[in-house]
Amino acid sequence: MACQSKFENSSHFRLAEADKKEQPFLDRSNTDKIRKTTTCLVMAVWDLSVTVEDLGPDALPITVSVTSDLHVGGVILKLVEKTQIKRDWSDHAFWWEQKQCWLLRTAWTLEKYEIHADAKLLFMQQHKPLYVCLPSGVTLRLRACFSSSVFKAVMGICRMLNIRHPEELSLLRPIEHKKKKKDKGSAEEVYDLTEVPLSSDSKPCLYNGMPAHFADSPQMESVYKMLSGIQPPPSPETLAKLYRPWSGSHSLEPKTFKTWLDSSRCLLQQGIQENDKVCLRFKYFAFYEIDPKYDAVRLTQLYEQARWAILLEDIDCTEEEMMLFGALQYHISKVSLSEPQTPVSSAAMDDLDSALQFLEVKMEGESSSASEILVRHTGPVLTFRPKKLTLNKYKQFWFKFQDTSISYFKSKEESIGEPIQQINLKGCEVAPDVNVAAQKFLIRLLVPAPEGMNEIYLRCENEQQYAQWMAACRLGSKGKTLADNSYQSEIQSIRSFLAMQKSSSNSQGNAHANDESINAHSLVSPRYHKKYKTKQLTPRILDAYQNVAQLSFTDAILRYLQIWQALPDFGISYMVVRFKGSRKDEVLGIAPNRLIRIDLSVGDVVKTWRYNNMKQWNVNWDIRQVAIEFEGNINIAFSCVTTDCKVVHEFIGGYIFMSTRSREKSNTLNEELFHKLTGGHEAL
């Protein structure tokens, strides 16, 4: 009624009524113009209720009189005037509770947003405090953007911490651990960065190698040194508390429950509130342009994520590899006490891309008994993976390498004729399968085929032969021949890698067996705490330590990452899915360059598909099913069991986005393309 009385008492209303009754002789067209004008001018006024967060939780909502054609910016102006509080409101915006969305387009009218009198709007800051747990286990309290997508919020966090290429990281919901009674009084240390000013610059201004905001005070400088320096080895008690007994089992199902936040939606839309805790982690294992000179924090946090993955057995490794990881961790901690902890570029490894180029992602390997092959000094022999129930475990051939292809023959005498088969290595995957102690030197090739991937194995007799053929295969997979200048350096890198796996059993290793500075149970996963006593573990770790003792701080971290990337399960994220036409649940492994179909019960690889053979992928959002088409008329479809299909869609699109990066475009991040590839029907 209040609205109606305002309308009737207006002068415009009275003028319109007079025109109707007293001037019937007016031209009809003029009458229509007057009616249209008066209608616009007398649009109904209604009340909009807004809660202002800054007034406190007990404050009553503020009522603002608005019209439907009033834009959001005008509503903010009226609201601010009514609060009578003088302050900077530029970071504030409306959050529409019922629709779970922000009203960020201030030029849009209330009518365009479809906002009516029953709308519940909350006027609050867009940047709020958030607890962020880093891969190193350090927790920061900083201001994050709650109104933009998680992708953009991560960009802001990485900009503040001086982490390049934020597209490789994302936010993860923390795993909830049951708190014991004795842990109630223990509080973790938190470093407060909420006073750090927010910057929109893509590159922070550096001062003495660190962002300017960290150079403001000795306290802030110490925080940056902590971010770019490694943490001491965790105590055995801490490891036992975080260790999950199922992590060392062969079942992949427990590894499928990581809950990544949706990159295309904001924090509030996913239930993350002010002062909640999230984990910042590397999500896409396609690391680009890592340079120790500029990536101190990035490289350190990457090492910490790898270290915890090894210690908690989130990624599987052999016992021999665990001892080598322990030796490197011991060496890095030891050297950090005498050398600056900030990684710097070394002459030998100025570019991590070249340092890691020979370590390709390795799939889950077959048992050695299923693929043993004879070898002679004349060269490696080649075999296809034998079929089940076959009596012969290997086939011997004469191997010939030319340009970027390999050819094989029945014997050396027949090598002058036509080969049995010629295989082009360009685009294939080369994976090492080496155990120096057991004198096992296998090269595993995954060659693209219409039905998926063909597995081919090469076995060499000794280290020298292995290094030569491994280097040749790697160059061939990249389209390079043996005449390439990097051939010899590739061989040296492989030999250096092999040297680290040798077990030193000489007297020099025994001389260090009583080193009291080593806590062996802090360097290996808890599974080995029960299996071996400290007196048994220490000599084995120190034996491996002799091969890495001469490495510098930076080189030791790079070497740790090299071996991590060579593990069979490196970079694979797991989801439980149900393939179309199948009656049982299976595991889908998503790697940086391929999709893997895995048997859930035994963990065997059933099929592999590479991204570069993918023609298109689609998601039916109604039935929540992912469909992918590959070259050769290969089509697969599956629905997700343990996660939303949006997560799978985002992983595939994210890795394809990573493959589009180049040195020419490395300074600019194509955010629009990322959302087109990962956002699905909600793409920005």
C-alpha positions as CSV (number, residue, x, y, z in Angstrom):
1,M,0.0,0.0,0.0
2,A,2.9,2.3,0.7
3,C,4.2,1.8,-2.8
4,Q,0.7,2.4,-4.2
5,S,0.2,5.7,-2.4
6,K,3.5,7.0,-3.6
7,F,2.4,6.2,-7.1
8,E,-1.0,7.9,-6.9
9,N,0.3,11.1,-5.3
10,S,3.0,11.7,-7.9
11,S,2.6,14.6,-10.2
12,H,3.3,12.4,-13.2
13,F,0.3,10.2,-12.3
14,R,-2.1,13.2,-12.1
15,L,-0.8,14.6,-15.4
16,A,-1.5,11.3,-17.1
17,E,-5.1,11.2,-15.7
18,A,-5.8,14.7,-16.8
19,D,-4.7,13.9,-20.3
20,K,-7.1,11.1,-20.5
21,K,-10.2,12.9,-19.2
22,E,-9.9,16.5,-20.3
23,Q,-8.1,16.3,-23.6
24,P,-9.8,13.5,-25.7
25,F,-9.0,15.6,-28.9
26,L,-5.2,14.9,-28.5
27,D,-3.6,13.1,-31.4
28,R,-3.4,9.3,-30.6
29,S,0.3,9.1,-31.4
30,N,1.1,11.9,-28.9
31,T,-1.0,10.2,-26.3
32,D,1.0,7.0,-26.7
33,K,4.3,8.9,-26.3
34,I,3.1,10.5,-23.0
35,R,2.0,7.1,-21.7
36,K,5.4,5.5,-22.4
37,T,7.2,8.4,-20.8
38,T,5.1,8.4,-17.6
39,T,5.4,4.6,-17.3
40,C,9.2,4.8,-17.2
41,L,9.2,7.7,-14.8
42,V,6.9,6.2,-12.2
43,M,8.4,2.7,-12.0
44,A,7.5,1.1,-8.6
45,V,9.9,1.6,-5.7
46,W,10.5,-1.5,-3.4
47,D,12.6,-2.3,-0.4
48,L,15.8,-4.4,-0.6
49,S,17.2,-5.9,2.6
50,V,21.0,-6.1,2.8
51,T,23.2,-7.5,5.6
52,V,26.5,-5.6,6.0
53,E,29.1,-7.9,7.3
54,D,31.3,-5.1,8.7
55,L,28.5,-4.1,11.2
56,G,28.9,-7.4,13.1
57,P,27.0,-10.6,13.3
58,D,24.3,-9.2,15.5
59,A,23.5,-6.1,13.4
60,L,20.1,-5.9,11.7
61,P,19.9,-5.9,7.9
62,I,19.7,-2.4,6.3
63,T,16.7,-1.7,4.1
64,V,17.4,0.2,0.8
65,S,14.6,1.6,-1.4
66,V,15.3,0.6,-5.0
67,T,13.8,0.2,-8.4
68,S,14.3,-2.7,-10.8
69,D,16.2,-0.5,-13.2
70,L,18.7,0.6,-10.6
71,H,22.2,-0.8,-11.3
72,V,24.2,-2.7,-8.7
73,G,26.7,0.2,-8.3
74,G,23.8,2.5,-7.4
75,V,22.6,0.1,-4.8
76,I,26.1,0.0,-3.3
77,L,26.2,3.9,-3.2
78,K,22.8,4.1,-1.4
79,L,23.8,1.4,1.0
80,V,27.1,3.1,1.9
81,E,25.4,6.4,2.4
82,K,22.9,4.8,4.8
83,T,25.6,3.1,6.9
84,Q,27.2,6.5,7.5
85,I,30.6,4.8,7.9
86,K,33.5,6.5,6.2
87,R,36.0,3.9,5.0
88,D,37.3,2.3,1.8
89,W,34.5,0.1,0.4
90,S,36.3,-0.6,-2.9
91,D,36.9,-4.3,-2.0
92,H,33.3,-4.9,-1.0
93,A,30.7,-6.6,-3.2
94,F,27.3,-8.3,-2.9
95,W,27.0,-12.1,-2.2
96,W,23.6,-13.5,-3.2
97,E,23.0,-16.3,-0.7
98,Q,20.1,-18.1,-2.4
99,K,21.8,-18.2,-5.8
100,Q,25.3,-18.7,-4.4
101,C,26.8,-16.1,-6.6
102,W,28.6,-12.7,-6.5
103,L,27.1,-9.6,-8.1
104,L,30.3,-8.3,-9.5
105,R,28.9,-6.6,-12.6
106,T,28.1,-3.2,-11.1
107,A,26.6,-1.9,-14.4
108,W,24.0,-4.6,-14.4
109,T,20.5,-3.7,-13.1
110,L,18.6,-5.6,-10.5
111,E,16.2,-6.6,-13.1
112,K,18.9,-8.1,-15.2
113,Y,20.2,-10.1,-12.2
114,E,16.5,-11.1,-11.5
115,I,16.8,-9.8,-8.0
116,H,13.5,-9.3,-6.2
117,A,12.4,-8.1,-2.7
118,D,12.9,-11.6,-1.2
119,A,16.6,-11.8,-2.2
120,K,19.1,-12.1,0.7
121,L,22.2,-10.1,-0.1
122,L,25.3,-9.9,2.0
123,F,27.6,-7.0,1.5
124,M,31.1,-8.1,2.4
125,Q,34.8,-8.0,1.5
126,Q,36.0,-10.0,-1.5
127,H,39.5,-10.7,0.0
128,K,39.4,-12.5,3.4
129,P,41.9,-14.3,5.6
130,L,42.5,-17.9,4.7
131,Y,44.7,-20.6,6.2
132,V,46.9,-22.1,3.5
133,C,49.0,-25.2,4.2
134,L,52.0,-25.5,1.9
135,P,53.5,-28.7,0.7
136,S,56.3,-28.2,3.3
137,G,53.7,-28.4,6.0
138,V,54.1,-24.7,6.9
139,T,50.7,-23.0,7.4
140,L,50.3,-19.3,6.3
141,R,47.4,-17.0,7.1
142,L,46.9,-14.7,4.2
143,R,44.3,-12.8,2.3
144,A,42.8,-14.6,-0.6
145,C,40.1,-13.6,-3.1
146,F,36.8,-15.2,-2.3
147,S,34.9,-13.7,-5.2
148,S,37.0,-14.9,-8.2
149,S,37.6,-18.4,-9.4
150,V,39.9,-20.7,-7.5
151,F,42.2,-20.6,-10.5
152,K,42.5,-16.8,-10.1
153,A,42.7,-17.0,-6.3
154,V,45.7,-19.4,-6.6
155,M,47.3,-17.0,-9.0
156,G,47.1,-14.3,-6.3
157,I,48.5,-16.6,-3.6
158,C,51.4,-17.6,-5.8
159,R,52.1,-14.0,-6.8
160,M,52.4,-13.1,-3.1
161,L,54.7,-16.1,-2.4
162,N,56.8,-15.5,-5.6
163,I,55.8,-18.9,-7.2
164,R,56.0,-18.9,-11.0
165,H,53.6,-20.8,-13.2
166,P,50.6,-20.9,-10.8
167,E,48.6,-22.9,-13.3
168,E,50.4,-26.0,-12.1
169,L,49.0,-25.7,-8.6
170,S,45.5,-25.7,-7.1
171,L,43.7,-25.9,-3.7
172,L,42.8,-29.2,-2.0
173,R,40.5,-29.8,0.9
174,P,42.6,-31.0,3.9
175,I,42.4,-34.6,5.0
176,E,40.7,-34.8,8.3
177,H,42.6,-36.7,11.0
178,K,41.1,-37.9,14.2
179,K,42.6,-35.8,17.0
180,K,43.8,-37.7,20.1
181,K,43.3,-36.3,23.6
182,K,47.0,-35.6,24.1
183,D,47.0,-33.5,20.9
184,K,44.4,-31.0,22.0
185,G,46.9,-28.7,23.7
186,S,49.3,-28.7,20.8
187,A,48.8,-25.9,18.3
188,E,50.6,-25.6,15.0
189,E,52.7,-22.5,14.3
190,V,51.0,-20.1,11.8
191,Y,52.8,-17.3,9.9
192,D,50.5,-14.3,9.4
193,L,50.8,-12.5,6.0
194,T,47.4,-10.8,6.1
195,E,49.1,-7.4,6.2
196,V,50.9,-8.0,2.9
197,P,49.4,-5.6,0.3
198,L,47.6,-7.2,-2.6
199,S,49.1,-6.6,-6.0
200,S,47.7,-7.2,-9.5
201,D,51.1,-7.2,-11.1
202,S,51.9,-10.5,-12.9
203,K,55.5,-10.3,-11.6
204,P,56.2,-9.1,-8.1
205,C,58.9,-6.4,-7.6
206,L,62.0,-8.2,-6.3
207,Y,64.5,-6.8,-3.8
208,N,67.6,-8.9,-3.1
209,G,66.0,-11.8,-4.8
210,M,62.8,-11.7,-2.8
211,P,59.5,-9.9,-3.2
212,A,59.6,-6.4,-1.8
213,H,56.9,-7.1,0.8
214,F,59.1,-9.7,2.4
215,A,62.0,-7.2,2.7
216,D,60.1,-4.7,4.8
217,S,61.2,-6.2,8.1
218,P,63.6,-8.8,9.5
219,Q,60.6,-10.9,10.6
220,M,59.1,-10.9,7.1
221,E,62.5,-11.7,5.6
222,S,62.8,-14.7,7.9
223,V,59.4,-15.9,6.7
224,Y,60.6,-15.9,3.1
225,K,63.8,-17.7,3.9
226,M,61.6,-20.3,5.6
227,L,59.4,-20.6,2.5
228,S,62.5,-21.0,0.2
229,G,64.4,-23.3,2.6
230,I,63.7,-27.0,3.3
231,Q,62.2,-28.1,6.6
232,P,64.1,-30.5,8.9
233,P,63.3,-34.2,8.6
234,P,60.1,-35.1,10.5
235,S,60.3,-37.1,13.7
236,P,59.3,-40.8,13.5
237,E,56.4,-39.9,15.8
238,T,55.1,-37.3,13.3
239,L,55.4,-39.8,10.4
240,A,53.6,-42.5,12.4
241,K,50.8,-40.1,13.1
242,L,50.3,-39.1,9.5
243,Y,51.0,-42.5,7.9
244,R,47.9,-44.3,6.6
245,P,48.3,-48.1,6.9
246,W,46.6,-48.7,3.5
247,S,49.0,-46.4,1.7
248,G,51.6,-49.2,1.1
249,S,49.0,-51.7,-0.1
250,H,48.4,-52.6,-3.7
251,S,44.9,-51.3,-3.7
252,L,44.4,-48.0,-5.6
253,E,41.0,-47.2,-4.2
254,P,42.2,-45.2,-1.1
255,K,44.2,-43.0,-3.5
256,T,41.1,-41.9,-5.3
257,F,39.6,-39.7,-2.5
258,K,41.5,-36.5,-2.9
259,T,39.1,-33.6,-3.1
260,W,40.4,-30.9,-5.3
261,L,38.5,-27.6,-5.4
262,D,36.8,-26.7,-8.7
263,S,39.1,-24.2,-10.5
264,S,36.2,-22.5,-12.3
265,R,34.2,-21.7,-9.2
266,C,34.9,-19.4,-6.3
267,L,35.8,-20.4,-2.7
268,L,32.4,-19.4,-1.3
269,Q,30.5,-21.4,-3.9
270,Q,32.4,-24.5,-2.6
271,G,31.7,-23.9,1.1
272,I,35.0,-22.4,2.0
273,Q,34.5,-19.7,4.6
274,E,36.7,-17.0,6.1
275,N,39.6,-18.5,8.2
276,D,39.0,-22.0,6.8
277,K,42.0,-24.2,6.0
278,V,43.0,-25.4,2.5
279,C,46.1,-27.1,1.1
280,L,48.1,-25.6,-1.7
281,R,49.6,-28.4,-3.8
282,F,51.0,-29.1,-7.3
283,K,48.1,-30.6,-9.2
284,Y,49.4,-30.9,-12.7
285,F,52.7,-32.7,-12.9
286,A,53.9,-30.9,-16.1
287,F,56.5,-28.6,-14.7
288,Y,57.6,-25.8,-17.0
289,E,60.7,-23.7,-17.0
290,I,62.0,-24.4,-13.5
291,D,65.0,-22.3,-13.0
292,P,66.8,-22.4,-9.6
293,K,67.7,-18.7,-10.0
294,Y,64.1,-17.5,-10.1
295,D,62.2,-20.4,-8.6
296,A,63.5,-20.7,-5.0
297,V,60.1,-21.1,-3.3
298,R,58.6,-23.1,-6.2
299,L,61.5,-25.6,-6.3
300,T,61.6,-26.0,-2.5
301,Q,57.9,-26.6,-2.2
302,L,58.1,-29.1,-5.1
303,Y,60.8,-31.0,-3.3
304,E,58.7,-31.0,-0.1
305,Q,55.7,-32.3,-1.9
306,A,57.8,-35.1,-3.4
307,R,59.4,-35.9,0.0
308,W,56.1,-36.2,1.8
309,A,54.7,-38.4,-1.0
310,I,57.6,-40.7,-0.6
311,L,57.6,-40.8,3.2
312,L,53.8,-41.4,3.4
313,E,53.9,-43.8,0.5
314,D,51.4,-41.9,-1.6
315,I,53.6,-43.0,-4.5
316,D,55.1,-46.5,-4.5
317,C,58.9,-47.2,-4.7
318,T,61.1,-50.1,-4.2
319,E,63.1,-50.7,-1.0
320,E,66.3,-49.8,-2.8
321,E,64.8,-46.5,-4.1
322,M,63.6,-45.7,-0.6
323,M,67.1,-46.0,0.8
324,L,68.4,-43.7,-2.0
325,F,65.6,-41.2,-1.2
326,G,66.6,-41.4,2.5
327,A,70.3,-40.8,1.6
328,L,69.4,-37.7,-0.5
329,Q,67.1,-36.3,2.2
330,Y,69.9,-36.8,4.8
331,H,72.4,-35.1,2.5
332,I,70.1,-32.2,1.7
333,S,69.4,-31.6,5.4
334,K,73.1,-31.8,6.3
335,V,74.3,-29.5,3.5
336,S,71.6,-26.9,4.3
337,L,73.2,-26.3,7.7
338,S,76.5,-25.2,6.0
339,E,75.2,-23.8,2.7
340,P,72.5,-21.1,2.0
341,Q,69.2,-22.9,1.9
342,T,67.9,-20.8,-1.1
343,P,68.5,-22.9,-4.2
344,V,70.7,-21.2,-6.8
345,S,71.6,-22.1,-10.3
346,S,74.6,-24.3,-10.8
347,A,76.8,-24.6,-13.9
348,A,75.9,-28.3,-14.3
349,M,72.2,-27.9,-13.9
350,D,71.3,-24.3,-14.9
351,D,68.0,-25.5,-16.4
352,L,66.0,-28.2,-14.7
353,D,64.3,-29.0,-18.0
354,S,67.6,-30.3,-19.4
355,A,68.4,-31.9,-16.0
356,L,65.1,-33.9,-16.1
357,Q,64.8,-34.4,-19.8
358,F,65.9,-38.0,-19.8
359,L,63.5,-39.1,-17.0
360,E,60.2,-39.7,-18.8
361,V,57.0,-40.6,-16.9
362,K,57.1,-44.4,-16.3
363,M,54.0,-46.6,-16.2
364,E,53.5,-49.3,-13.7
365,G,55.9,-52.0,-14.8
366,E,55.5,-55.6,-15.5
367,S,57.3,-58.2,-13.4
368,S,60.8,-59.0,-14.6
369,S,60.0,-62.6,-15.1
370,A,57.4,-61.8,-17.7
371,S,59.7,-59.8,-19.9
372,E,63.2,-61.3,-19.5
373,I,65.2,-61.1,-22.7
374,L,68.6,-62.4,-23.7
375,V,71.3,-59.9,-24.8
376,R,74.6,-60.0,-26.4
377,H,77.5,-57.5,-26.6
378,T,76.6,-56.8,-30.2
379,G,73.5,-54.8,-29.0
380,P,70.2,-55.0,-27.2
381,V,67.5,-57.4,-28.2
382,L,63.9,-56.6,-28.7
383,T,60.7,-58.4,-27.6
384,F,57.0,-57.7,-27.5
385,R,55.3,-58.3,-24.3
386,P,54.5,-62.0,-24.3
387,K,50.9,-63.2,-24.2
388,K,49.6,-65.0,-21.2
389,L,50.2,-68.8,-20.9
390,T,53.1,-68.6,-23.5
391,L,56.1,-70.9,-22.7
392,N,58.7,-68.6,-24.2
393,K,59.6,-65.6,-22.0
394,Y,61.7,-63.9,-24.6
395,K,62.7,-63.7,-28.2
396,Q,66.1,-62.7,-29.4
397,F,66.7,-60.4,-32.4
398,W,69.4,-58.3,-33.9
399,F,68.7,-54.7,-33.3
400,K,69.5,-51.8,-35.6
401,F,69.0,-48.1,-35.0
402,Q,68.7,-45.6,-37.9
403,D,67.6,-42.0,-37.8
404,T,64.6,-42.0,-35.4
405,S,63.5,-45.6,-36.0
406,I,64.5,-49.1,-34.8
407,S,64.4,-52.2,-37.0
408,Y,64.9,-55.7,-35.9
409,F,66.0,-58.9,-37.6
410,K,66.3,-62.5,-36.8
411,S,70.1,-62.4,-36.9
412,K,73.1,-60.2,-37.7
413,E,73.5,-61.9,-41.1
414,E,69.9,-60.9,-42.1
415,S,70.3,-57.3,-41.1
416,I,71.4,-56.3,-44.6
417,G,67.9,-57.3,-45.9
418,E,64.4,-56.3,-45.0
419,P,63.6,-56.1,-41.3
420,I,60.9,-58.0,-39.6
421,Q,59.4,-54.7,-38.5
422,Q,60.4,-51.1,-38.3
423,I,59.2,-48.9,-35.5
424,N,59.3,-45.1,-35.5
425,L,60.2,-43.9,-32.0
426,K,59.0,-40.3,-32.5
427,G,56.3,-39.6,-30.0
428,C,56.7,-42.8,-28.0
429,E,57.4,-43.0,-24.3
430,V,60.7,-44.2,-23.0
431,A,60.8,-45.5,-19.4
432,P,63.8,-46.8,-17.4
433,D,63.4,-50.1,-15.5
434,V,66.7,-50.4,-13.8
435,N,68.1,-52.2,-10.7
436,V,71.8,-51.9,-10.7
437,A,72.3,-54.2,-7.7
438,A,70.5,-57.0,-9.6
439,Q,72.2,-56.1,-12.9
440,K,68.8,-55.4,-14.5
441,F,69.0,-52.9,-17.3
442,L,65.6,-52.7,-19.1
443,I,64.3,-50.1,-21.4
444,R,60.6,-49.9,-21.8
445,L,59.0,-48.4,-24.9
446,L,55.4,-47.4,-25.1
447,V,54.6,-47.1,-28.8
448,P,51.3,-45.4,-29.9
449,A,48.9,-47.8,-31.7
450,P,45.3,-47.5,-32.8
451,E,44.0,-49.6,-30.0
452,G,46.1,-47.8,-27.3
453,M,49.8,-48.4,-26.6
454,N,52.1,-51.3,-27.5
455,E,54.7,-52.2,-25.0
456,I,58.2,-53.1,-26.2
457,Y,61.2,-54.1,-24.0
458,L,64.9,-53.8,-24.6
459,R,67.3,-55.4,-22.3
460,C,71.0,-54.5,-22.1
461,E,73.8,-56.5,-20.6
462,N,75.7,-53.7,-18.8
463,E,75.6,-50.1,-17.8
464,Q,77.6,-48.8,-20.8
465,Q,75.4,-50.5,-23.3
466,Y,72.2,-49.4,-21.5
467,A,73.4,-45.7,-21.4
468,Q,74.0,-45.7,-25.1
469,W,70.7,-47.3,-26.2
470,M,68.7,-45.4,-23.6
471,A,70.1,-42.1,-24.9
472,A,69.4,-43.1,-28.5
473,C,65.8,-44.0,-27.7
474,R,65.2,-40.8,-25.8
475,L,66.5,-38.7,-28.7
476,G,64.5,-40.8,-31.2
477,S,61.3,-40.2,-29.2
478,K,61.9,-36.4,-29.5
479,G,62.5,-36.7,-33.3
480,K,66.3,-36.4,-32.9
481,T,69.0,-38.6,-34.4
482,L,72.3,-39.9,-32.9
483,A,74.1,-37.0,-34.7
484,D,72.5,-34.5,-32.3
485,N,74.9,-32.6,-30.1
486,S,73.0,-33.7,-27.0
487,Y,73.7,-37.4,-27.5
488,Q,76.9,-37.5,-25.4
489,S,75.6,-35.3,-22.7
490,E,72.5,-37.6,-22.5
491,I,74.8,-40.6,-22.0
492,Q,76.6,-38.8,-19.2
493,S,73.4,-37.9,-17.5
494,I,72.2,-41.6,-17.6
495,R,75.5,-42.8,-16.2
496,S,75.3,-40.3,-13.4
497,F,71.9,-41.6,-12.6
498,L,73.1,-45.2,-12.6
499,A,76.0,-44.3,-10.3
500,M,73.6,-43.1,-7.6
501,Q,71.9,-46.5,-7.4
502,K,75.1,-48.4,-6.8
503,S,75.5,-49.7,-3.3
504,S,78.9,-48.9,-1.8
505,S,79.9,-51.8,0.4
506,N,83.5,-50.7,0.8
507,S,85.2,-49.9,4.1
508,Q,84.6,-46.2,3.6
509,G,80.9,-46.8,3.8
510,N,81.3,-48.8,7.0
511,A,83.4,-46.0,8.5
512,H,80.3,-43.8,8.5
513,A,78.0,-46.5,9.8
514,N,78.2,-45.1,13.3
515,D,77.4,-41.5,12.4
516,E,75.2,-40.4,15.3
517,S,73.8,-37.4,13.3
518,I,71.5,-39.6,11.3
519,N,68.0,-40.6,12.4
520,A,67.2,-43.3,10.0
521,H,63.6,-43.7,11.0
522,S,63.0,-40.0,10.0
523,L,64.3,-40.7,6.4
524,V,62.1,-43.7,5.4
525,S,58.4,-44.5,5.5
526,P,56.9,-46.0,8.7
527,R,56.6,-49.4,7.0
528,Y,60.3,-49.8,7.4
529,H,60.3,-48.8,11.1
530,K,58.8,-52.1,12.0
531,K,60.8,-54.1,9.4
532,Y,64.2,-52.8,10.3
533,K,65.9,-51.5,13.5
534,T,67.8,-48.3,13.4
535,K,71.1,-50.2,13.5
536,Q,70.1,-52.0,10.3
537,L,68.7,-49.0,8.4
538,T,71.6,-46.6,9.1
539,P,74.4,-48.6,7.3
540,R,72.1,-49.0,4.2
541,I,71.3,-45.3,4.0
542,L,74.9,-44.3,4.6
543,D,76.0,-46.7,1.8
544,A,73.8,-44.9,-0.6
545,Y,74.9,-41.6,0.8
546,Q,78.4,-42.1,-0.5
547,N,77.2,-41.7,-4.1
548,V,75.5,-38.3,-3.4
549,A,77.8,-36.8,-0.7
550,Q,79.6,-34.5,-3.2
551,L,76.4,-32.9,-4.5
552,S,75.7,-29.3,-3.8
553,F,72.4,-28.2,-2.1
554,T,70.7,-27.3,-5.3
555,D,72.0,-30.3,-7.3
556,A,70.8,-32.7,-4.5
557,I,67.3,-31.3,-4.7
558,L,67.3,-31.5,-8.5
559,R,68.5,-35.1,-8.2
560,Y,65.8,-36.0,-5.7
561,L,63.2,-34.7,-8.2
562,Q,64.8,-36.7,-11.0
563,I,64.4,-40.0,-9.2
564,W,60.9,-39.0,-8.1
565,Q,59.9,-38.4,-11.7
566,A,61.3,-41.8,-12.7
567,L,59.0,-43.7,-10.4
568,P,56.3,-45.8,-12.2
569,D,53.4,-44.0,-10.6
570,F,54.7,-40.5,-10.8
571,G,52.1,-37.8,-11.7
572,I,49.2,-40.2,-11.9
573,S,45.9,-39.1,-10.3
574,Y,43.3,-41.9,-9.6
575,M,39.5,-42.0,-9.9
576,V,37.1,-44.9,-9.6
577,V,34.9,-45.0,-12.7
578,R,32.5,-47.3,-14.4
579,F,33.2,-47.8,-18.1
580,K,30.2,-48.0,-20.4
581,G,29.3,-51.7,-21.0
582,S,31.2,-52.9,-17.9
583,R,29.5,-54.2,-14.8
584,K,32.4,-53.5,-12.3
585,D,34.2,-50.5,-11.0
586,E,37.6,-49.8,-12.4
587,V,40.3,-47.1,-11.8
588,L,41.1,-44.4,-14.3
589,G,44.6,-43.1,-14.0
590,I,45.2,-39.6,-15.4
591,A,48.8,-38.8,-16.2
592,P,50.4,-35.8,-17.8
593,N,50.3,-37.4,-21.2
594,R,47.9,-40.3,-21.1
595,L,44.9,-42.0,-19.6
596,I,45.2,-45.4,-18.0
597,R,42.6,-48.0,-17.4
598,I,43.5,-50.1,-14.4
599,D,41.9,-53.2,-12.8
600,L,40.7,-52.1,-9.4
601,S,41.2,-55.5,-7.7
602,V,44.7,-56.3,-8.7
603,G,46.1,-53.0,-10.0
604,D,47.1,-54.2,-13.5
605,V,47.1,-51.8,-16.4
606,V,44.3,-52.8,-18.9
607,K,44.7,-50.1,-21.6
608,T,46.4,-46.9,-22.2
609,W,45.4,-43.9,-24.4
610,R,47.6,-40.9,-25.2
611,Y,46.4,-37.3,-25.3
612,N,48.0,-36.7,-28.7
613,N,45.8,-39.4,-30.2
614,M,42.7,-37.8,-28.7
615,K,40.3,-36.1,-31.2
616,Q,37.7,-34.8,-28.8
617,W,36.2,-35.3,-25.4
618,N,32.7,-34.5,-24.2
619,V,30.7,-34.6,-21.0
620,N,27.0,-35.3,-20.8
621,W,26.2,-33.2,-17.8
622,D,22.7,-34.7,-17.5
623,I,23.8,-38.3,-16.9
624,R,27.3,-37.2,-15.7
625,Q,29.2,-39.3,-18.3
626,V,32.5,-38.6,-20.0
627,A,33.0,-39.6,-23.6
628,I,36.3,-39.5,-25.4
629,E,37.1,-40.2,-29.1
630,F,40.6,-41.2,-30.2
631,E,42.1,-41.7,-33.6
632,G,41.4,-45.0,-35.3
633,N,37.7,-44.9,-34.4
634,I,38.5,-45.7,-30.7
635,N,35.7,-44.5,-28.4
636,I,35.4,-44.8,-24.7
637,A,32.8,-43.6,-22.2
638,F,32.6,-43.8,-18.4
639,S,30.8,-42.4,-15.4
640,C,32.6,-41.4,-12.2
641,V,32.0,-43.2,-8.9
642,T,34.2,-41.5,-6.3
643,T,34.2,-38.0,-7.7
644,D,32.4,-35.7,-10.0
645,C,32.9,-36.0,-13.7
646,K,33.9,-32.3,-13.6
647,V,37.1,-33.3,-11.9
648,V,38.1,-35.7,-14.7
649,H,37.1,-33.1,-17.3
650,E,39.3,-30.5,-15.5
651,F,42.3,-32.8,-15.3
652,I,42.2,-33.7,-19.0
653,G,41.6,-30.1,-20.1
654,G,44.3,-28.9,-17.7
655,Y,47.0,-31.2,-19.1
656,I,46.1,-30.3,-22.6
657,F,46.4,-26.6,-21.6
658,M,49.9,-27.4,-20.1
659,S,50.9,-28.8,-23.5
660,T,50.1,-25.5,-25.2
661,R,52.6,-23.5,-23.2
662,S,55.7,-22.3,-25.1
663,R,58.7,-20.1,-24.4
664,E,57.3,-17.4,-26.6
665,K,54.1,-17.3,-24.5
666,S,55.6,-18.2,-21.1
667,N,55.3,-14.6,-19.8
668,T,51.5,-14.5,-20.2
669,L,49.0,-16.9,-18.9
670,N,46.0,-17.5,-21.2
671,E,43.4,-17.7,-18.4
672,E,40.5,-17.7,-21.0
673,L,41.9,-20.8,-22.7
674,F,42.3,-22.6,-19.4
675,H,38.7,-22.1,-18.5
676,K,37.5,-23.1,-22.0
677,L,39.4,-26.4,-21.6
678,T,38.5,-27.1,-18.0
679,G,35.3,-25.2,-17.1
680,G,32.9,-27.3,-19.1
681,H,29.4,-25.9,-19.4
682,E,30.3,-23.4,-16.7
683,A,33.3,-22.0,-18.5
684,L,33.9,-18.3,-18.1
